[in-house]
Amino acid sequence: MTKAGVFEYGSIKRVHYGTPFESALLDEVKRLGAERVFLVVSNTLRKETDEVSKACNALASRVADVFDSVPPHTGI
């Protein structure tokens, strides 16, 4: 059964470039004053790259959890 719904993309306010992902992510988390972060990633990204591990290492104790069961081609 297909679930119905609506997803609205917010406007992009900032784009980092020329900086490693994990550094840019940590900068944004600090800028926003976030104490805990819930990462939503694809299973492929988590299992076939080290990007999620690098993000978790950079964020350290700020990582609340990582959800890696997002179905392919999901607009979230």
RORO-840806 format. One record per residue: residue number from 1; residue in three letters; chain; z, x, y of N, C-alpha, C in turn. Coordinates in pm, 1 decimal, padded with zeros to 6 digits, always signed. Each point is the difference from the previous one (the first is absolute). Last residue first. Layout:
# RORO-840806
+-----+------+-----+----------+----------+----------+----------+----------+----------+----------+----------+----------+
: seq : type : mol :     n_up :   n_east :  n_north :    ca_up :  ca_east : ca_north :     c_up :   c_east :  c_north :
+-----+------+-----+----------+----------+----------+----------+----------+----------+----------+----------+----------+
: NUM :  ALA :   A :        Z :        X :        Y :        Z :        X :        Y :        Z :        X :        Y :
...
+-----+------+-----+----------+----------+----------+----------+----------+----------+----------+----------+----------+
# end
This chain:
# RORO-840806
+-----+------+-----+----------+----------+----------+----------+----------+----------+----------+----------+----------+
: seq : type : mol :     n_up :   n_east :  n_north :    ca_up :  ca_east : ca_north :     c_up :   c_east :  c_north :
+-----+------+-----+----------+----------+----------+----------+----------+----------+----------+----------+----------+
:  76 :  ILE :   A : +00137.4 : +01313.5 : +01290.2 : +00133.1 : +00014.7 : +00059.2 : +00019.1 : +00140.4 : +00049.2 :
:  75 :  GLY :   A : -00383.6 : -00266.7 : -00252.4 : +00006.8 : +00018.8 : +00145.8 : +00140.8 : +00005.7 : +00053.7 :
:  74 :  THR :   A : -00242.8 : +00141.8 : -00487.7 : +00092.1 : -00096.7 : +00060.1 : +00012.6 : +00030.1 : +00148.6 :
:  73 :  HIS :   A : -00246.8 : +00233.9 : -00376.6 : -00072.0 : -00079.8 : +00100.4 : +00085.3 : -00112.4 : +00056.6 :
:  72 :  PRO :   A : +00207.9 : +00186.4 : -00440.6 : -00114.4 : +00056.6 : +00074.8 : -00060.9 : -00101.5 : +00096.4 :
:  71 :  PRO :   A : +00521.7 : -00050.0 : -00122.5 : -00128.8 : -00014.5 : -00068.0 : -00113.1 : +00059.5 : +00083.4 :
:  70 :  VAL :   A : +00516.4 : +00162.7 : -00001.0 : -00091.5 : -00078.8 : +00083.3 : -00133.5 : -00009.3 : -00075.0 :
:  69 :  SER :   A : +00440.5 : +00224.6 : -00111.4 : -00071.4 : -00096.7 : -00084.5 : -00089.6 : -00091.4 : +00080.5 :
:  68 :  ASP :   A : +00347.6 : +00358.2 : +00116.8 : -00133.7 : +00050.4 : -00029.9 : -00080.6 : -00093.1 : -00090.0 :
:  67 :  PHE :   A : +00459.2 : +00081.9 : +00350.5 : -00065.1 : -00103.9 : -00079.6 : -00143.4 : +00045.9 : -00023.3 :
:  66 :  VAL :   A : +00494.2 : +00242.4 : +00143.1 : -00145.7 : +00008.3 : +00000.8 : -00052.7 : -00108.1 : -00093.3 :
:  65 :  ASP :   A : +00484.9 : +00088.4 : +00312.8 : -00066.0 : -00016.0 : -00129.2 : -00150.0 : +00016.6 : +00019.2 :
:  64 :  ALA :   A : +00327.8 : +00126.9 : +00330.0 : +00077.5 : -00104.1 : -00069.1 : -00055.9 : -00019.0 : -00140.3 :
:  63 :  VAL :   A : -00012.0 : +00431.5 : +00347.2 : -00080.3 : -00081.1 : -00092.2 : +00090.9 : -00098.5 : -00073.3 :
:  62 :  ARG :   A : +00162.6 : +00340.1 : +00304.8 : -00048.7 : -00120.7 : +00068.8 : -00078.4 : -00092.2 : -00094.6 :
:  61 :  SER :   A : +00180.6 : +00446.0 : -00107.1 : +00091.8 : -00113.3 : -00022.1 : -00043.0 : -00127.1 : +00071.7 :
:  60 :  ALA :   A : -00379.1 : +00343.9 : -00019.0 : +00128.8 : +00026.5 : -00067.1 : +00081.9 : -00128.3 : -00016.9 :
:  59 :  LEU :   A : -00451.7 : +00126.8 : +00208.9 : +00090.9 : -00105.3 : +00047.4 : +00139.5 : +00012.1 : -00059.2 :
:  58 :  ALA :   A : -00344.6 : +00304.0 : -00130.9 : +00014.2 : +00010.0 : +00145.5 : +00101.6 : -00100.1 : +00053.0 :
:  57 :  ASN :   A : -00111.7 : -00012.6 : -00458.5 : +00072.7 : +00123.2 : +00030.6 : +00023.8 : +00013.8 : +00150.0 :
:  56 :  CYS :   A : -00265.9 : -00357.5 : -00148.1 : +00140.5 : -00020.4 : -00040.2 : +00083.4 : +00123.3 : +00030.9 :
:  55 :  ALA :   A : -00462.9 : +00029.3 : +00072.3 : +00060.9 : -00092.8 : +00095.5 : +00147.0 : -00020.7 : -00031.5 :
:  54 :  LYS :   A : -00249.9 : +00256.2 : -00300.7 : +00017.6 : +00073.0 : +00125.7 : +00064.3 : -00088.3 : +00105.8 :
:  53 :  SER :   A : -00112.9 : -00201.5 : -00407.3 : +00111.1 : +00094.7 : -00018.8 : +00027.1 : +00078.2 : +00127.3 :
:  52 :  VAL :   A : -00373.9 : -00275.7 : -00004.0 : +00122.3 : -00082.9 : +00001.9 : +00122.3 : +00089.9 : -00018.7 :
:  51 :  GLU :   A : -00426.8 : +00207.3 : -00026.0 : +00029.3 : -00049.2 : +00134.7 : +00128.6 : -00081.8 : +00007.2 :
:  50 :  ASP :   A : -00257.5 : +00232.2 : -00372.1 : +00138.8 : +00035.0 : +00029.8 : +00042.8 : -00050.6 : +00137.7 :
:  49 :  THR :   A : -00365.7 : -00211.9 : -00379.1 : +00011.7 : +00094.8 : +00110.6 : +00147.5 : +00037.1 : +00016.4 :
:  48 :  GLU :   A : -00146.5 : -00313.8 : -00332.8 : -00108.4 : +00097.5 : -00002.0 : -00000.5 : +00098.3 : +00117.0 :
:  47 :  LYS :   A : +00327.5 : -00368.9 : -00080.7 : -00015.5 : +00070.9 : -00127.1 : -00103.8 : +00112.8 : +00003.1 :
:  46 :  ARG :   A : +00102.2 : -00285.5 : +00387.9 : +00124.0 : +00059.5 : -00049.4 : -00021.4 : +00087.2 : -00123.2 :
:  45 :  LEU :   A : -00364.1 : -00239.3 : +00188.3 : +00047.2 : +00099.2 : +00095.5 : +00124.5 : +00070.5 : -00052.0 :
:  44 :  THR :   A : -00164.3 : -00359.4 : -00252.9 : -00089.1 : +00115.2 : -00006.7 : +00046.6 : +00110.6 : +00093.9 :
:  43 :  ASN :   A : +00215.8 : -00415.1 : +00011.8 : +00036.9 : +00071.6 : -00120.8 : -00083.3 : +00127.3 : -00012.9 :
:  42 :  SER :   A : +00086.0 : -00193.5 : +00490.4 : -00073.5 : -00036.6 : -00121.4 : +00049.9 : +00084.5 : -00116.8 :
:  41 :  VAL :   A : +00331.7 : -00133.9 : +00406.9 : -00112.8 : +00087.8 : -00028.9 : -00074.5 : -00050.9 : -00122.7 :
:  40 :  VAL :   A : +00429.6 : -00075.1 : +00375.9 : -00088.0 : -00082.7 : -00082.5 : -00127.6 : +00080.5 : -00017.8 :
:  39 :  LEU :   A : +00543.9 : +00106.9 : +00159.3 : -00140.5 : +00038.4 : -00008.7 : -00075.4 : -00092.0 : -00095.3 :
:  38 :  PHE :   A : +00456.3 : -00013.5 : +00324.0 : -00049.9 : -00050.9 : -00127.9 : -00148.7 : +00029.5 : -00003.4 :
:  37 :  VAL :   A : +00452.3 : +00204.7 : +00288.9 : -00143.4 : -00029.6 : -00007.6 : -00033.8 : -00045.3 : -00141.3 :
:  36 :  ARG :   A : +00444.6 : +00088.6 : +00380.4 : -00045.2 : -00018.0 : -00137.9 : -00145.5 : -00044.1 : +00003.1 :
:  35 :  GLU :   A : +00207.9 : +00102.7 : +00405.2 : +00095.0 : +00070.8 : -00085.2 : -00042.1 : -00005.5 : -00145.9 :
:  34 :  ALA :   A : -00270.1 : -00025.4 : +00500.7 : +00023.9 : -00061.9 : -00130.7 : +00095.5 : +00086.1 : -00082.2 :
:  33 :  GLY :   A : -00204.6 : +00039.2 : +00465.7 : +00143.6 : -00007.2 : -00024.9 : +00034.3 : -00062.8 : -00134.2 :
:  32 :  LEU :   A : -00436.3 : +00117.7 : +00221.8 : +00040.1 : -00140.2 : -00010.2 : +00150.0 : -00017.2 : -00024.5 :
:  31 :  ARG :   A : -00190.1 : +00434.3 : +00020.8 : -00031.8 : -00065.2 : +00127.3 : +00046.8 : -00145.1 : +00001.0 :
:  30 :  LYS :   A : +00035.7 : +00249.1 : -00402.9 : +00099.5 : +00042.5 : +00099.7 : -00023.3 : -00071.5 : +00132.8 :
:  29 :  VAL :   A : -00315.9 : -00073.6 : -00333.0 : +00127.8 : -00057.5 : -00044.5 : +00109.5 : +00035.1 : +00100.0 :
:  28 :  GLU :   A : -00422.4 : +00195.6 : +00065.3 : +00000.2 : -00143.4 : +00031.9 : +00132.2 : -00066.5 : -00038.6 :
:  27 :  ASP :   A : -00061.8 : +00456.9 : -00113.2 : +00003.0 : -00016.1 : +00146.0 : +00006.9 : -00147.0 : +00038.9 :
:  26 :  LEU :   A : -00062.7 : +00102.6 : -00454.2 : +00136.8 : +00027.9 : +00042.7 : +00013.4 : -00014.4 : +00151.0 :
:  25 :  LEU :   A : -00431.7 : -00040.6 : -00176.0 : +00083.8 : -00112.0 : -00043.6 : +00143.8 : +00019.5 : +00045.6 :
:  24 :  ALA :   A : -00304.5 : +00349.6 : +00072.7 : -00027.4 : -00112.5 : +00089.4 : +00086.9 : -00119.9 : -00035.1 :
:  23 :  SER :   A : +00022.6 : +00368.5 : -00284.7 : +00056.9 : +00034.2 : +00130.6 : -00018.8 : -00113.8 : +00099.3 :
:  22 :  GLU :   A : -00195.5 : -00034.7 : -00429.4 : +00145.1 : -00012.2 : -00009.7 : +00069.5 : +00034.6 : +00132.1 :
:  21 :  PHE :   A : -00483.3 : +00040.6 : -00032.9 : +00049.4 : -00137.0 : -00011.3 : +00151.7 : -00009.2 : +00003.5 :
:  20 :  PRO :   A : -00243.6 : +00411.0 : +00243.7 : +00018.8 : -00045.3 : -00137.1 : +00067.0 : -00137.7 : -00003.7 :
:  19 :  THR :   A : -00301.3 : +00124.2 : +00414.9 : +00136.9 : +00025.7 : -00045.4 : +00010.6 : -00044.5 : -00144.8 :
:  18 :  GLY :   A : -00386.6 : -00070.3 : +00281.8 : +00023.7 : +00143.1 : +00003.5 : +00139.2 : +00041.8 : -00043.6 :
:  17 :  TYR :   A : -00039.6 : -00489.6 : +00180.2 : -00107.0 : +00077.8 : -00060.9 : +00033.0 : +00148.1 : +00014.9 :
:  16 :  HIS :   A : +00202.8 : -00553.8 : +00061.8 : +00027.1 : +00143.6 : -00005.0 : -00121.5 : +00068.0 : -00060.8 :
:  15 :  VAL :   A : +00075.4 : -00483.2 : +00272.4 : -00068.8 : +00068.0 : -00108.6 : +00036.1 : +00148.2 : +00010.0 :
:  14 :  ARG :   A : +00173.9 : -00524.1 : +00201.1 : +00004.7 : +00146.0 : -00002.6 : -00077.4 : +00051.9 : -00120.2 :
:  13 :  LYS :   A : +00013.0 : -00464.9 : +00106.5 : +00051.8 : +00051.8 : +00126.4 : -00000.6 : +00151.4 : +00006.1 :
:  12 :  ILE :   A : -00257.2 : -00446.2 : -00251.4 : +00039.7 : +00138.2 : -00021.9 : +00042.8 : +00057.6 : +00134.0 :
:  11 :  SER :   A : +00033.7 : -00528.1 : -00140.5 : -00083.7 : +00098.4 : +00068.5 : +00055.2 : +00139.9 : -00026.6 :
:  10 :  GLY :   A : +00069.0 : -00371.5 : -00374.2 : +00042.4 : +00022.7 : +00137.7 : -00091.5 : +00102.8 : +00064.8 :
:   9 :  TYR :   A : -00117.0 : -00348.3 : -00406.7 : +00020.1 : +00139.6 : +00034.0 : +00043.6 : +00008.0 : +00145.5 :
:   8 :  GLU :   A : +00061.5 : -00409.8 : -00363.2 : -00052.5 : +00038.3 : +00130.5 : +00031.0 : +00146.7 : +00024.1 :
:   7 :  PHE :   A : -00049.6 : -00380.2 : -00429.3 : +00055.1 : +00127.5 : +00043.8 : -00065.6 : +00034.8 : +00132.1 :
:   6 :  VAL :   A : +00086.2 : -00448.0 : -00359.7 : -00064.5 : +00054.3 : +00118.8 : +00067.7 : +00132.8 : +00031.4 :
:   5 :  GLY :   A : -00069.0 : -00346.8 : -00468.5 : +00081.9 : +00057.7 : +00105.5 : -00084.1 : +00051.3 : +00114.3 :
:   4 :  ALA :   A : +00028.6 : -00204.5 : -00564.4 : -00062.2 : -00010.6 : +00131.0 : +00091.5 : +00062.1 : +00104.1 :
:   3 :  LYS :   A : -00071.7 : +00094.4 : -00550.5 : +00092.8 : -00040.9 : +00105.6 : -00074.8 : -00002.4 : +00132.1 :
:   2 :  THR :   A : -00181.1 : -00067.2 : -00523.0 : -00008.9 : +00075.4 : +00123.8 : +00098.2 : -00054.8 : +00100.9 :
:   1 :  MET :   A : -00000.9 : +00003.8 : -00558.4 : +00000.0 : -00084.8 : +00117.1 : +00000.0 : +00089.9 : +00124.0 :
+-----+------+-----+----------+----------+----------+----------+----------+----------+----------+----------+----------+
# end
